[in-house]
Amino acid sequence: MIAESLDSVVFGSDRCRVVSGRWVDFYTGKTFTDPRRLDIDHVVPLSEAHRSGADRWVKEKKRAFANDINSPDSLIAVSASANRSKGGKDPSQWMPPNKDYWCAYLNAWMEVKKRWGLSLDPRESSAIKKMVTDCP
């Protein structure tokens, strides 16, 4: 949350909890100042990763994927409601409400899948191929 805030974040009295900042949720196109309205989303959900090959990973690799802060494509701050509507769905089942973000979302999805050696199922692959034809 700290890295993605467009303004300096303000911490609570415990110095551990972020209580304000300014974030743009690319999924909805809305701006938020209250971090309680945000979730940190795994662009490729953990359950989708599991179905795509992560089920065969050792515990340490699963933990590394779940906490991957080394790539800006892996984890992003988004509205809690958008994240929860997405759940464990792939692009054949869910796309961000903000259509202006679709190409960036698909690019991030593919980068994460490639980086971690995760597979695409036929329906997911077909949906992505259809949607990227509209991307620059």
C-alpha positions, 0 to 999 in steps of 0.5 A, a space after each residue: 500500500 505504501 509503494 502504490 500511494 500517490 501521496 505520502 501515507 499516514 500511519 496510525 498511532 501504532 506506526 504499523 497500520 496505514 490510515 490514509 494515502 491516495 490510491 488509484 484503483 485501475 480495476 474501477 478507475 476510482 481514487 481512494 483515500 481510505 485504505 480500508 476500502 482496498 484489498 491487495 489483489 493477486 493479479 493471478 489469484 492464488 487458486 488460479 495459480 494452483 490450477 495452472 501448475 502451482 499445485 506442484 510447487 514446494 511450500 517455499 515457492 508458493 509463499 514466494 508467489 503469494 508475497 511477490 513484491 518484486 514485480 509490479 504486475 503481481 500484487 496491486 491495490 484495488 477496491 475491495 468490492 472489485 477484488 471480491 467480484 473477481 475472486 479466483 476467476 481468470 480473464 475468460 470469467 472476469 475482467 475489470 469494470 474499467 475497460 480502459 485497463 483491459 490491455 494492461 490487465 491482460 499484459 500483467 496477467 500474462 507476465 505473471 503467468 510467464 514469470 512463474 511458469 504457469 499454464 493457460 487453460 484453453 478457455 482462458 487462452 482463447 479469451 485472452 487472444 480475442 481481447 488482445 486483438 483490441 490492444 495497441 
